[in-house]
Amino acid sequence: MYHVLLLCEAAKEADRVRDYLQLSGCEVVEGSLEHAAKYRKILYDMDAILLYCDVLKPCYEICGRLRNLTQIPIVVLSGEGDEWEKIKMFQAGADDYLVEPILQGEMVARLKTHVERYRRLTRPFGYIEVKGLFIDAFSRRITLNGKEILLRAKEFDILLYLAQRPNKAVTKQEIYSMIWDDDMEVGGYYNSVAVHIKRIRQKIEEDPENPKFVETVWGVGYRFRVEAALRE
């Protein structure tokens, strides 16, 4: 099963592409390019992103934002065949660029090829293991010294986000903007992130008041501390 996020222009008819993806064994989540940011929290569950557009200019920024959020394959499908436009889209982070008209079978085959290549490359590195804490990004499971730890969805997303940036100070605002979909006043996101970090520490830290995994960086945010072996 392949999970594909299909983002298309609001006015574009994408039923044909969606239906063919589904007939080819893909589970499709469909959305609008102009609202691409709202889908960021489901990217962990996606295998690929298909950007379906005619007007490429706004797609550069969208593609760049998506690439900053995930490393899964991004394939662009467009009627624009200009070589320089293709180059700019690749520079924005696209893995492939398909020009319409294209045989639907070829489109799906190329999409699946990118997914399989990505899976081969990431399979050995789809987890993080440090100091007895094991985080499996694909199955969304966490164990500590062999014992499974149950985290809520946002708790897992926050911990994974920090662990994927070892020893890097991450602000509370950055965490909130990446994990939550809505905008909030400063005090709101500050408190929301702090509450979730507290819950995470209660579940994974031997001494939550003196954490060895999720440290506080005063005046900034938090840092996932790594001193030994790390696998991403």
C-alpha positions in Angstrom: 0.0 0.0 0.0 1.3 3.4 -1.0 0.0 6.5 0.8 0.0 9.6 -1.4 -0.8 13.2 -0.6 -2.3 14.7 -3.7 -2.2 18.5 -3.7 -3.8 20.3 -6.6 -4.9 23.8 -7.7 -8.3 24.6 -6.2 -9.8 25.0 -9.7 -8.2 22.0 -11.3 -10.1 18.8 -11.9 -7.9 16.1 -10.3 -10.5 13.3 -10.1 -8.8 11.4 -13.0 -5.4 11.4 -11.2 -6.9 10.5 -7.8 -9.0 7.7 -9.3 -6.1 6.2 -11.2 -3.9 6.3 -8.1 -6.5 4.5 -6.1 -7.0 1.9 -8.8 -3.3 1.3 -8.8 -3.2 0.5 -5.1 -2.6 3.9 -3.5 -4.4 5.4 -0.6 -4.9 9.0 -1.5 -5.4 12.1 0.7 -6.5 14.9 -1.5 -6.1 18.6 -0.8 -5.6 22.1 -2.3 -2.2 23.6 -3.0 -3.2 26.8 -1.4 -3.9 25.0 1.9 -0.8 22.7 1.8 0.4 23.8 5.2 -2.6 22.2 6.9 -1.5 18.8 5.9 1.9 18.9 7.6 1.0 16.8 10.6 0.0 13.9 8.4 3.3 13.8 6.5 4.6 11.2 8.8 2.0 8.8 7.4 2.6 9.6 3.7 4.9 7.8 1.3 4.9 10.5 -1.4 3.5 13.9 -2.4 2.1 14.6 -5.8 1.8 18.3 -6.7 -0.6 18.7 -9.6 -0.5 22.2 -11.0 -0.4 24.4 -14.2 0.8 27.6 -12.7 4.2 26.8 -11.3 5.3 30.1 -9.7 3.4 29.5 -6.4 4.4 25.9 -6.4 8.1 26.7 -5.9 7.5 28.0 -2.4 5.0 25.2 -1.6 7.5 22.6 -2.7 10.3 24.2 -0.7 8.2 24.3 2.5 7.2 20.7 2.1 10.8 19.7 1.5 11.7 21.4 4.8 9.1 19.3 6.5 9.8 15.9 5.1 12.2 13.9 2.9 9.6 11.7 1.3 9.5 11.9 -2.5 7.8 15.0 -4.1 6.6 14.5 -7.7 5.3 17.4 -9.7 2.7 16.9 -12.5 2.2 19.9 -14.8 1.4 21.0 -18.3 4.3 23.4 -18.3 7.3 21.8 -20.1 9.8 24.7 -20.1 13.3 23.4 -19.2 14.1 26.3 -16.9 10.8 25.9 -15.0 11.7 22.3 -14.4 15.1 23.2 -13.1 13.7 25.7 -10.7 11.2 23.1 -9.4 14.1 20.6 -8.8 16.0 23.3 -7.0 12.9 23.8 -4.8 13.1 20.2 -3.7 11.1 18.1 -6.2 12.3 14.6 -6.9 10.7 14.3 -10.3 8.8 16.4 -12.8 6.2 14.9 -15.1 4.8 16.8 -18.1 1.2 16.3 -19.2 0.0 14.6 -21.3 1.5 11.5 -19.7 0.4 7.9 -19.6 -1.2 7.3 -16.3 0.6 4.0 -15.9 4.0 5.7 -16.4 3.0 8.4 -13.8 2.1 5.8 -11.2 5.2 3.6 -12.0 7.5 6.6 -11.6 5.8 7.6 -8.3 6.1 4.1 -6.9 9.7 3.9 -8.0 10.6 7.0 -6.0 8.8 5.5 -3.0 10.6 2.2 -3.2 13.9 3.9 -3.6 13.2 6.1 -0.6 12.2 3.1 1.5 15.4 1.2 0.6 17.5 4.2 1.6 15.7 4.9 4.8 14.9 1.4 6.0 18.1 1.0 8.0 17.7 4.6 9.4 14.0 4.7 10.2 14.7 4.8 13.9 16.6 6.6 16.6 18.3 4.8 19.4 20.1 6.5 22.2 20.7 5.7 25.9 18.1 2.9 25.9 15.4 5.0 24.2 14.3 3.5 20.9 12.1 5.6 18.6 10.6 3.9 15.5 9.5 6.6 13.1 7.6 4.3 10.8 5.6 2.3 13.3 5.4 5.3 15.7 6.5 3.1 18.7 8.8 4.0 21.5 10.5 1.7 23.9 12.7 2.5 26.9 15.1 -0.2 28.0 12.9 -2.7 26.2 9.6 -1.5 27.7 7.1 0.1 25.4 6.2 3.7 26.3 2.7 4.9 25.2 2.7 8.5 24.0 -0.2 10.5 22.6 0.1 11.6 19.0 1.4 15.1 19.6 3.7 13.9 22.3 5.2 11.4 19.9 5.5 14.1 17.1 7.3 16.5 19.4 9.7 13.9 20.7 10.5 12.7 17.2 10.9 16.2 15.9 13.4 17.0 18.6 15.2 13.6 18.3 15.7 14.2 14.6 17.6 17.3 15.5 20.1 16.0 18.0 21.8 18.5 20.3 20.1 21.4 18.5 18.2 24.0 20.4 14.6 24.2 19.1 12.3 27.1 20.0 8.8 26.5 21.4 7.4 28.6 18.6 9.1 26.3 16.0 7.8 23.2 17.7 4.3 24.6 17.9 4.3 25.7 14.2 5.4 22.3 13.1 3.1 20.1 15.2 -0.1 22.2 15.5 -2.2 23.4 12.6 -3.6 26.6 14.1 -2.1 30.0 15.0 -2.0 31.0 18.6 -0.9 33.9 20.7 2.6 33.7 22.2 1.4 32.7 25.6 -0.8 30.0 24.2 1.8 28.1 22.2 4.3 28.6 25.0 2.1 26.9 27.5 0.9 24.2 25.1 4.4 23.1 24.2 5.5 23.2 27.8 2.6 21.0 29.0 3.4 18.4 26.3 7.1 18.4 27.1 6.2 17.9 30.8 4.1 14.8 29.9 6.9 13.4 27.7 9.4 13.7 30.5 7.1 12.0 32.9 6.9 9.0 30.6 10.6 8.7 29.4 12.7 10.4 32.0 14.0 8.5 35.1 14.0 11.9 36.9 11.7 14.4 35.1 13.2 17.2 37.1 16.6 16.4 35.8 16.0 15.1 32.3 18.7 13.3 30.3 16.8 13.2 27.0 14.8 16.4 26.6 16.7 19.3 28.1 15.5 22.9 28.6 17.4 25.6 26.9 16.6 28.5 29.0 15.2 31.5 27.0 15.0 29.4 23.8 13.2 26.1 24.0 14.3 22.5 24.2 17.1 20.2 23.0 17.3 16.4 22.6 20.6 15.5 24.2 22.7 12.9 22.5 26.1 11.8 23.8 26.3 8.3 22.4 25.2 6.4 19.3 22.4 7.9 17.3 20.6 6.5 14.3 18.2 8.6 12.3 
